[in-house]
Amino acid sequence: MATTAEWICTRCGSTNRTLVPDTATRATDECVTCHTRHALERDARPVRWRARPLGKGKAA
């Protein structure tokens, strides 16, 4: 099953969401507004994830 990882872009401040496996603790995604790639890590809050910019381009 999948869960929603919600994260905030560190470049433009947009809220983004992506589906990740329930067991995932890390993921990558691209901001829908400015297209900056981010590395995501599960946070203590169940939905909101911590985001760290990776650079501009396509997410893996």
Backbone atoms as SQL, in Angstrom:
CREATE TABLE atoms (id INTEGER PRIMARY KEY, chain TEXT, resi INTEGER, resn TEXT, atom TEXT, x REAL, y REAL, z REAL);
INSERT INTO atoms VALUES
  (1, 'A', 1, 'MET', 'N', 0.847, -1.186, 0.000),
  (2, 'A', 1, 'MET', 'CA', 0.000, 0.000, 0.000),
  (3, 'A', 1, 'MET', 'C', 0.889, 1.244, 0.000),
  (4, 'A', 2, 'ALA', 'N', 0.360, 2.347, -0.449),
  (5, 'A', 2, 'ALA', 'CA', 1.120, 3.604, -0.515),
  (6, 'A', 2, 'ALA', 'C', 0.568, 4.623, 0.476),
  (7, 'A', 3, 'THR', 'N', 1.421, 5.549, 0.862),
  (8, 'A', 3, 'THR', 'CA', 1.034, 6.633, 1.750),
  (9, 'A', 3, 'THR', 'C', 1.439, 7.954, 1.104),
  (10, 'A', 4, 'THR', 'N', 0.827, 9.043, 1.523),
  (11, 'A', 4, 'THR', 'CA', 1.136, 10.352, 0.972),
  (12, 'A', 4, 'THR', 'C', 2.264, 10.996, 1.764),
  (13, 'A', 5, 'ALA', 'N', 3.296, 11.457, 1.053),
  (14, 'A', 5, 'ALA', 'CA', 4.375, 12.233, 1.660),
  (15, 'A', 5, 'ALA', 'C', 4.165, 13.684, 1.239),
  (16, 'A', 6, 'GLU', 'N', 3.841, 14.535, 2.188),
  (17, 'A', 6, 'GLU', 'CA', 3.650, 15.956, 1.902),
  (18, 'A', 6, 'GLU', 'C', 4.917, 16.687, 2.317),
  (19, 'A', 7, 'TRP', 'N', 5.388, 17.584, 1.456),
  (20, 'A', 7, 'TRP', 'CA', 6.620, 18.312, 1.760),
  (21, 'A', 7, 'TRP', 'C', 6.544, 19.715, 1.196),
  (22, 'A', 8, 'ILE', 'N', 7.368, 20.620, 1.750),
  (23, 'A', 8, 'ILE', 'CA', 7.376, 22.011, 1.325),
  (24, 'A', 8, 'ILE', 'C', 8.686, 22.288, 0.606),
  (25, 'A', 9, 'CYS', 'N', 8.597, 22.855, -0.576),
  (26, 'A', 9, 'CYS', 'CA', 9.770, 23.185, -1.376),
  (27, 'A', 9, 'CYS', 'C', 10.612, 24.232, -0.651),
  (28, 'A', 10, 'THR', 'N', 11.903, 23.970, -0.549),
  (29, 'A', 10, 'THR', 'CA', 12.797, 24.903, 0.130),
  (30, 'A', 10, 'THR', 'C', 13.154, 26.098, -0.751),
  (31, 'A', 11, 'ARG', 'N', 12.850, 26.014, -2.029),
  (32, 'A', 11, 'ARG', 'CA', 13.169, 27.117, -2.949),
  (33, 'A', 11, 'ARG', 'C', 12.016, 28.109, -3.078),
  (34, 'A', 12, 'CYS', 'N', 10.798, 27.608, -3.313),
  (35, 'A', 12, 'CYS', 'CA', 9.676, 28.519, -3.568),
  (36, 'A', 12, 'CYS', 'C', 8.582, 28.460, -2.504),
  (37, 'A', 13, 'GLY', 'N', 8.639, 27.479, -1.594),
  (38, 'A', 13, 'GLY', 'CA', 7.666, 27.396, -0.512),
  (39, 'A', 13, 'GLY', 'C', 6.371, 26.681, -0.856),
  (40, 'A', 14, 'SER', 'N', 6.269, 26.114, -2.047),
  (41, 'A', 14, 'SER', 'CA', 5.051, 25.399, -2.446),
  (42, 'A', 14, 'SER', 'C', 4.910, 24.083, -1.684),
  (43, 'A', 15, 'THR', 'N', 3.681, 23.724, -1.391),
  (44, 'A', 15, 'THR', 'CA', 3.400, 22.428, -0.785),
  (45, 'A', 15, 'THR', 'C', 3.256, 21.399, -1.892),
  (46, 'A', 16, 'ASN', 'N', 3.931, 20.274, -1.740),
  (47, 'A', 16, 'ASN', 'CA', 3.924, 19.210, -2.734),
  (48, 'A', 16, 'ASN', 'C', 3.526, 17.908, -2.064),
  (49, 'A', 17, 'ARG', 'N', 3.027, 16.980, -2.842),
  (50, 'A', 17, 'ARG', 'CA', 2.654, 15.657, -2.336),
  (51, 'A', 17, 'ARG', 'C', 3.079, 14.599, -3.340),
  (52, 'A', 18, 'THR', 'N', 3.506, 13.461, -2.809),
  (53, 'A', 18, 'THR', 'CA', 3.850, 12.329, -3.648),
  (54, 'A', 18, 'THR', 'C', 3.476, 11.050, -2.912),
  (55, 'A', 19, 'LEU', 'N', 3.167, 10.006, -3.663),
  (56, 'A', 19, 'LEU', 'CA', 2.872, 8.710, -3.049),
  (57, 'A', 19, 'LEU', 'C', 4.156, 7.923, -2.896),
  (58, 'A', 20, 'VAL', 'N', 4.336, 7.344, -1.716),
  (59, 'A', 20, 'VAL', 'CA', 5.507, 6.518, -1.424),
  (60, 'A', 20, 'VAL', 'C', 5.025, 5.227, -0.764),
  (61, 'A', 21, 'PRO', 'N', 5.810, 4.152, -0.852),
  (62, 'A', 21, 'PRO', 'CA', 5.430, 2.919, -0.154),
  (63, 'A', 21, 'PRO', 'C', 5.347, 3.161, 1.357),
  (64, 'A', 22, 'ASP', 'N', 4.473, 2.441, 2.042),
  (65, 'A', 22, 'ASP', 'CA', 4.303, 2.590, 3.490),
  (66, 'A', 22, 'ASP', 'C', 5.611, 2.437, 4.255),
  (67, 'A', 23, 'THR', 'N', 6.495, 1.586, 3.780),
  (68, 'A', 23, 'THR', 'CA', 7.737, 1.300, 4.490),
  (69, 'A', 23, 'THR', 'C', 8.869, 2.265, 4.147),
  (70, 'A', 24, 'ALA', 'N', 8.665, 3.177, 3.211),
  (71, 'A', 24, 'ALA', 'CA', 9.728, 4.095, 2.785),
  (72, 'A', 24, 'ALA', 'C', 10.068, 5.094, 3.883),
  (73, 'A', 25, 'THR', 'N', 11.361, 5.381, 4.022),
  (74, 'A', 25, 'THR', 'CA', 11.824, 6.428, 4.937),
  (75, 'A', 25, 'THR', 'C', 12.494, 7.559, 4.165),
  (76, 'A', 26, 'ARG', 'N', 12.813, 7.304, 2.892),
  (77, 'A', 26, 'ARG', 'CA', 13.438, 8.308, 2.017),
  (78, 'A', 26, 'ARG', 'C', 12.814, 8.224, 0.625),
  (79, 'A', 27, 'ALA', 'N', 12.817, 9.356, -0.060),
  (80, 'A', 27, 'ALA', 'CA', 12.295, 9.403, -1.428),
  (81, 'A', 27, 'ALA', 'C', 12.873, 10.634, -2.114),
  (82, 'A', 28, 'THR', 'N', 12.653, 10.761, -3.406),
  (83, 'A', 28, 'THR', 'CA', 12.994, 11.976, -4.141),
  (84, 'A', 28, 'THR', 'C', 11.756, 12.417, -4.904),
  (85, 'A', 29, 'ASP', 'N', 11.633, 13.718, -5.082),
  (86, 'A', 29, 'ASP', 'CA', 10.503, 14.259, -5.834),
  (87, 'A', 29, 'ASP', 'C', 10.915, 15.607, -6.406),
  (88, 'A', 30, 'GLU', 'N', 10.109, 16.107, -7.325),
  (89, 'A', 30, 'GLU', 'CA', 10.350, 17.387, -7.974),
  (90, 'A', 30, 'GLU', 'C', 9.187, 18.320, -7.664),
  (91, 'A', 31, 'CYS', 'N', 9.491, 19.560, -7.311),
  (92, 'A', 31, 'CYS', 'CA', 8.462, 20.556, -7.016),
  (93, 'A', 31, 'CYS', 'C', 7.614, 20.802, -8.264),
  (94, 'A', 32, 'VAL', 'N', 6.304, 20.826, -8.094),
  (95, 'A', 32, 'VAL', 'CA', 5.408, 21.038, -9.233),
  (96, 'A', 32, 'VAL', 'C', 5.433, 22.483, -9.716),
  (97, 'A', 33, 'THR', 'N', 5.927, 23.408, -8.891),
  (98, 'A', 33, 'THR', 'CA', 5.938, 24.822, -9.257),
  (99, 'A', 33, 'THR', 'C', 7.260, 25.252, -9.887),
  (100, 'A', 34, 'CYS', 'N', 8.384, 25.013, -9.179),
  (101, 'A', 34, 'CYS', 'CA', 9.682, 25.506, -9.680),
  (102, 'A', 34, 'CYS', 'C', 10.575, 24.386, -10.220),
  (103, 'A', 35, 'HIS', 'N', 10.129, 23.136, -10.117),
  (104, 'A', 35, 'HIS', 'CA', 10.817, 21.961, -10.676),
  (105, 'A', 35, 'HIS', 'C', 12.170, 21.651, -10.037),
  (106, 'A', 36, 'THR', 'N', 12.399, 22.136, -8.817),
  (107, 'A', 36, 'THR', 'CA', 13.622, 21.800, -8.094),
  (108, 'A', 36, 'THR', 'C', 13.464, 20.411, -7.488),
  (109, 'A', 37, 'ARG', 'N', 14.472, 19.558, -7.698),
  (110, 'A', 37, 'ARG', 'CA', 14.448, 18.214, -7.115),
  (111, 'A', 37, 'ARG', 'C', 14.770, 18.297, -5.630),
  (112, 'A', 38, 'HIS', 'N', 14.140, 17.428, -4.850),
  (113, 'A', 38, 'HIS', 'CA', 14.379, 17.372, -3.411),
  (114, 'A', 38, 'HIS', 'C', 14.546, 15.929, -2.959),
  (115, 'A', 39, 'ALA', 'N', 15.416, 15.741, -1.971),
  (116, 'A', 39, 'ALA', 'CA', 15.514, 14.477, -1.266),
  (117, 'A', 39, 'ALA', 'C', 14.577, 14.602, -0.070),
  (118, 'A', 40, 'LEU', 'N', 13.740, 13.613, 0.130),
  (119, 'A', 40, 'LEU', 'CA', 12.744, 13.647, 1.198),
  (120, 'A', 40, 'LEU', 'C', 13.077, 12.603, 2.258),
  (121, 'A', 41, 'GLU', 'N', 12.834, 12.965, 3.521),
  (122, 'A', 41, 'GLU', 'CA', 13.014, 12.036, 4.635),
  (123, 'A', 41, 'GLU', 'C', 11.775, 12.083, 5.500),
  (124, 'A', 42, 'ARG', 'N', 11.361, 10.912, 5.969),
  (125, 'A', 42, 'ARG', 'CA', 10.197, 10.834, 6.848),
  (126, 'A', 42, 'ARG', 'C', 10.474, 11.648, 8.107),
  (127, 'A', 43, 'ASP', 'N', 9.481, 12.379, 8.570),
  (128, 'A', 43, 'ASP', 'CA', 9.579, 13.202, 9.779),
  (129, 'A', 43, 'ASP', 'C', 8.740, 12.563, 10.873),
  (130, 'A', 44, 'ALA', 'N', 8.798, 13.105, 12.078),
  (131, 'A', 44, 'ALA', 'CA', 8.023, 12.574, 13.206),
  (132, 'A', 44, 'ALA', 'C', 6.519, 12.694, 12.946),
  (133, 'A', 45, 'ARG', 'N', 6.126, 13.736, 12.214),
  (134, 'A', 45, 'ARG', 'CA', 4.712, 13.885, 11.864),
  (135, 'A', 45, 'ARG', 'C', 4.376, 12.866, 10.785),
  (136, 'A', 46, 'PRO', 'N', 3.206, 12.263, 10.838),
  (137, 'A', 46, 'PRO', 'CA', 2.914, 11.146, 9.933),
  (138, 'A', 46, 'PRO', 'C', 2.859, 11.492, 8.446),
  (139, 'A', 47, 'VAL', 'N', 2.485, 12.708, 8.083),
  (140, 'A', 47, 'VAL', 'CA', 2.339, 13.034, 6.667),
  (141, 'A', 47, 'VAL', 'C', 3.479, 13.927, 6.177),
  (142, 'A', 48, 'ARG', 'N', 3.832, 14.966, 6.925),
  (143, 'A', 48, 'ARG', 'CA', 4.824, 15.949, 6.479),
  (144, 'A', 48, 'ARG', 'C', 6.226, 15.367, 6.503),
  (145, 'A', 49, 'TRP', 'N', 6.954, 15.503, 5.409),
  (146, 'A', 49, 'TRP', 'CA', 8.326, 14.993, 5.293),
  (147, 'A', 49, 'TRP', 'C', 9.296, 16.168, 5.212),
  (148, 'A', 50, 'ARG', 'N', 10.552, 15.961, 5.639),
  (149, 'A', 50, 'ARG', 'CA', 11.602, 16.971, 5.526),
  (150, 'A', 50, 'ARG', 'C', 12.143, 16.942, 4.094),
  (151, 'A', 51, 'ALA', 'N', 12.405, 18.122, 3.540),
  (152, 'A', 51, 'ALA', 'CA', 12.903, 18.215, 2.163),
  (153, 'A', 51, 'ALA', 'C', 14.248, 18.908, 2.147),
  (154, 'A', 52, 'ARG', 'N', 15.145, 18.410, 1.290),
  (155, 'A', 52, 'ARG', 'CA', 16.468, 18.986, 1.082),
  (156, 'A', 52, 'ARG', 'C', 16.666, 19.112, -0.430),
  (157, 'A', 53, 'PRO', 'N', 17.014, 20.301, -0.925),
  (158, 'A', 53, 'PRO', 'CA', 17.154, 20.466, -2.377),
  (159, 'A', 53, 'PRO', 'C', 18.313, 19.658, -2.940),
  (160, 'A', 54, 'LEU', 'N', 18.112, 19.093, -4.132),
  (161, 'A', 54, 'LEU', 'CA', 19.145, 18.351, -4.844),
  (162, 'A', 54, 'LEU', 'C', 19.633, 19.113, -6.063),
  (163, 'A', 55, 'GLY', 'N', 18.856, 20.050, -6.560),
  (164, 'A', 55, 'GLY', 'CA', 19.197, 20.785, -7.779),
  (165, 'A', 55, 'GLY', 'C', 18.042, 20.734, -8.746),
  (166, 'A', 56, 'LYS', 'N', 18.151, 21.489, -9.804),
  (167, 'A', 56, 'LYS', 'CA', 17.062, 21.565, -10.769),
  (168, 'A', 56, 'LYS', 'C', 17.169, 20.425, -11.772),
  (169, 'A', 57, 'GLY', 'N', 16.049, 19.834, -12.131),
  (170, 'A', 57, 'GLY', 'CA', 16.047, 18.751, -13.109),
  (171, 'A', 57, 'GLY', 'C', 15.033, 17.691, -12.752),
  (172, 'A', 58, 'LYS', 'N', 15.039, 16.610, -13.478),
  (173, 'A', 58, 'LYS', 'CA', 14.069, 15.544, -13.263),
  (174, 'A', 58, 'LYS', 'C', 14.399, 14.727, -12.033),
  (175, 'A', 59, 'ALA', 'N', 13.364, 14.342, -11.282),
  (176, 'A', 59, 'ALA', 'CA', 13.545, 13.478, -10.105),
  (177, 'A', 59, 'ALA', 'C', 13.739, 12.048, -10.568),
  (178, 'A', 60, 'ALA', 'N', 14.486, 11.305, -9.804),
  (179, 'A', 60, 'ALA', 'CA', 14.752, 9.905, -10.144),
  (180, 'A', 60, 'ALA', 'C', 13.658, 8.983, -9.662);
